[in-house]
Every structure is written in C-alpha cells, then in structure tokens.
Amino acid sequence: MTDNVLTVLKFAFLALLYLFFMRVLWVVASEVRAQRAGVQPGNAPGTPAALGAGAANPFADASPYAAAPPATYQPLPFSRAGKPKKGKRGVVARFVIIEPRERRGQAFPISQEFTIGRSSGCSIQIVNDTFISSLHCRVYRDEAGNTLLEDLGSTNGTYLNGDRIRVPKPIHRGDRVQIGGTIVEAQ
C-alpha cells in the first residue's frame, strides 16, 4: 500500500509542478502581449498588479539580493511653482539638472545627438539612480532643427513635463524631462 500512496503523491506533485510552470508561462506571455499593445507592464489583465494589492507577490521582499528595481516607477509630482512654462519657443541649447540636489546646476550643451543613462558611453551618465536604464533616452535634432526626445525602450520610462513618452517628442525651452529620480530642464 505504501507504493500506491507514493505513486499517487508523485503524480500529484508532478501535476502541481506542471500547473506552476503553466501559470508562469501565462504571466510572461500576458506581459509580452501587454507591451506590444502599449499597456504598461504589470497592469496587464491577470497580472498581480492588475488584480489588486491583495494579490501582490508575497515573496517580493524575500531576497535581500534582489538588484532589479520595481518595474512600475511613477514620476515625481511637479509643484505649481516648479511647473515648466509652456509656450516658450526657441532652440534648446542645453540641459540643466534640477534634481537631485547634489547635481543641481550641471549643464550639458546639446550637440547633434546625445544619450542619457547609466552606461559609461552615455553623454550624460547618471550612475547612482537604479531607476535609469543603461541606455535610457536620447536627445537629437531632426532635419528641420527641432530638438527631439526619444525613450530607448527603458523599463521605467521617460517623462516630458510629467507625461510618459512612447514616441519621439519635440522639446522646447522650459520643458522638464524626468528619467528615474533625475529631472533636467531644457534651456
């Protein structure tokens, strides 16, 4: 009889293992479909973030070695006094860091094209912000001389005046760009 019980337990364990793997594959597939459809990752139907706070991953803080930041990063709110002035036109000549305070005032002239990220190859390198991708975004001028901002597929997004961008957007003087916890102003 013990052989029969062990056989049943073995098949039950195998069935649970297959169900677990199917669930993991289903979540990954729904995340991929959500990214293709333009839905933010984590908010796709059936994912824990979409199911509510009670369905959050109970093992999220289990590993002290987890290096990856959360996938859903919200932009810092702009205060009324700190909102960029809209309607100011003109050629953007430089980016000036507004936040974080320790880098406030650093200016970067806008050449033909430059990139922002954590990588050493970026024109503006921000190494201490884990919400910034290695190659986060780029700023360039088009044929007409307009300055454009493009997100390079970053996980946490690039925000122009508080709105997340998904396609290249024109930048004007006074506009604020947020990547991670860093805010730069176009001047």
C-alpha positions as CSV (number, residue, x, y, z in Angstrom):
1,M,0.0,0.0,0.0
2,T,2.8,2.4,0.6
3,D,4.0,2.0,-3.0
4,N,0.5,3.0,-4.2
5,V,0.4,6.1,-1.9
6,L,3.9,7.2,-3.0
7,T,2.9,6.8,-6.7
8,V,-0.2,8.9,-6.2
9,L,1.8,11.6,-4.3
10,K,4.4,11.6,-7.1
11,F,1.8,12.2,-9.8
12,A,0.1,14.9,-7.6
13,F,3.4,16.7,-7.2
14,L,4.1,16.4,-10.9
15,A,0.7,17.8,-11.7
16,L,1.2,20.8,-9.3
17,L,4.6,21.4,-10.8
18,Y,3.2,21.5,-14.4
19,L,0.4,23.9,-13.2
20,F,3.0,26.2,-11.7
21,F,5.0,26.3,-14.9
22,M,1.9,26.9,-17.0
23,R,1.0,29.8,-14.7
24,V,4.5,31.3,-15.0
25,L,4.4,31.0,-18.8
26,W,0.9,32.5,-18.9
27,V,2.0,35.6,-16.9
28,V,5.1,36.1,-19.1
29,A,3.0,35.8,-22.3
30,S,0.5,38.3,-21.0
31,E,3.3,40.7,-20.1
32,V,4.7,40.4,-23.6
33,R,1.3,41.0,-25.2
34,A,0.7,44.0,-23.0
35,Q,4.0,45.6,-24.0
36,R,3.1,45.1,-27.7
37,A,-0.3,46.6,-27.1
38,G,1.2,49.6,-25.3
39,V,-0.1,48.8,-21.8
40,Q,2.4,49.4,-19.1
41,P,4.0,46.1,-17.8
42,G,2.4,45.0,-14.6
43,N,-1.0,46.4,-15.5
44,A,-2.0,43.7,-18.0
45,P,-5.1,41.8,-17.2
46,G,-4.4,38.9,-14.9
47,T,-1.1,40.1,-13.6
48,P,-0.8,40.6,-9.8
49,A,-0.7,44.4,-10.1
50,A,-3.9,44.4,-12.0
51,L,-5.6,42.1,-9.6
52,G,-5.2,44.5,-6.7
53,A,-3.0,45.0,-3.7
54,G,-4.1,41.7,-2.1
55,A,-2.8,39.7,-5.0
56,A,0.7,41.2,-4.8
57,N,3.7,38.8,-4.8
58,P,4.2,37.7,-1.2
59,F,7.8,36.8,-2.0
60,A,8.8,40.2,-3.4
61,D,11.0,41.2,-0.5
62,A,12.1,37.7,0.3
63,S,15.6,38.0,-1.3
64,P,17.9,40.6,0.1
65,Y,20.0,40.3,-3.0
66,A,17.3,41.4,-5.5
67,A,19.0,44.1,-7.5
68,A,16.3,44.9,-10.0
69,P,14.1,47.9,-9.2
70,P,10.3,47.7,-9.4
71,A,9.0,47.8,-12.9
72,T,6.4,50.4,-12.2
73,Y,8.0,53.8,-11.5
74,Q,5.9,56.8,-11.1
75,P,7.1,60.3,-12.0
76,L,7.8,62.8,-9.2
77,P,4.9,65.2,-9.0
78,F,5.6,68.7,-10.2
79,S,4.7,71.5,-7.8
80,R,2.9,74.6,-9.2
81,A,5.9,76.7,-8.7
82,G,8.1,74.1,-10.4
83,K,6.0,73.5,-13.5
84,P,7.6,74.4,-16.8
85,K,6.4,77.4,-18.6
86,K,4.6,76.2,-21.7
87,G,4.5,78.1,-25.0
88,K,8.1,79.3,-24.7
89,R,9.6,78.6,-28.1
90,G,13.2,78.7,-29.3
91,V,16.1,76.5,-29.9
92,V,17.1,74.4,-26.9
93,A,20.8,75.0,-26.3
94,R,21.4,72.9,-23.2
95,F,20.1,70.7,-20.5
96,V,20.5,71.7,-16.8
97,I,20.0,69.2,-14.0
98,I,17.3,70.3,-11.5
99,E,17.1,67.2,-9.3
100,P,18.9,65.5,-7.5
101,R,20.2,68.4,-5.4
102,E,23.8,67.2,-5.4
103,R,24.0,67.6,-9.2
104,R,21.8,70.7,-9.4
105,G,23.1,73.3,-11.9
106,Q,25.2,71.0,-14.0
107,A,24.7,72.0,-17.6
108,F,25.1,69.9,-20.8
109,P,25.2,71.6,-24.1
110,I,23.0,69.9,-26.8
111,S,25.1,68.9,-29.7
112,Q,23.8,67.0,-32.7
113,E,22.8,63.9,-30.6
114,F,23.4,62.7,-27.1
115,T,22.2,59.9,-24.8
116,I,21.3,59.7,-21.1
117,G,21.8,56.6,-19.0
118,R,23.9,54.7,-16.5
119,S,26.4,53.4,-19.2
120,S,29.8,54.9,-19.4
121,G,29.2,55.5,-23.1
122,C,26.3,58.0,-22.4
123,S,26.8,61.7,-22.9
124,I,25.0,62.3,-19.6
125,Q,26.0,59.5,-17.2
126,I,23.9,59.0,-14.1
127,V,25.3,56.1,-12.2
128,N,23.6,56.3,-8.8
129,D,20.0,56.1,-9.9
130,T,18.8,52.5,-10.2
131,F,15.6,53.6,-12.0
132,I,17.6,54.7,-15.0
133,S,18.4,52.1,-17.7
134,S,22.0,51.7,-19.1
135,L,20.9,53.5,-22.3
136,H,17.7,55.3,-21.2
137,C,16.9,58.0,-23.8
138,R,18.4,60.2,-26.4
139,V,18.1,63.8,-27.5
140,Y,18.7,64.8,-31.1
141,R,17.9,67.3,-33.7
142,D,15.9,66.4,-36.8
143,E,16.4,67.8,-40.3
144,A,14.3,70.9,-39.6
145,G,16.4,71.7,-36.5
146,N,13.8,70.7,-33.9
147,T,15.1,69.1,-30.7
148,L,13.5,65.7,-30.1
149,L,13.5,63.4,-27.0
150,E,13.2,59.7,-27.6
151,D,12.8,56.9,-25.0
152,L,15.1,54.0,-25.9
153,G,12.9,51.2,-24.5
154,S,13.6,51.9,-20.9
155,T,11.8,49.9,-18.2
156,N,10.7,52.8,-16.1
157,G,10.0,55.3,-18.9
158,T,11.0,58.8,-19.8
159,Y,8.6,61.7,-18.8
160,L,8.3,65.0,-20.6
161,N,6.5,67.6,-18.4
162,G,5.1,64.7,-16.3
163,D,3.7,62.7,-19.2
164,R,5.3,59.4,-20.2
165,I,6.6,59.4,-23.8
166,R,6.4,56.4,-26.1
167,V,7.4,58.1,-29.4
168,P,9.9,60.9,-30.1
169,K,8.5,64.2,-28.8
170,P,9.8,67.8,-29.5
171,I,11.4,69.6,-26.6
172,H,11.1,73.4,-26.1
173,R,12.8,75.8,-23.7
174,G,11.4,75.4,-20.2
175,D,10.3,71.7,-20.7
176,R,11.3,69.3,-18.0
177,V,12.4,65.8,-18.6
178,Q,12.4,63.2,-15.9
179,I,14.2,59.9,-16.0
180,G,14.2,57.9,-12.8
181,G,14.7,60.4,-9.9
182,T,16.6,62.8,-12.1
183,I,15.0,65.9,-13.6
184,V,16.6,68.1,-16.3
185,E,15.3,71.3,-17.8
186,A,15.7,72.4,-21.4
187,Q,17.1,75.9,-21.7
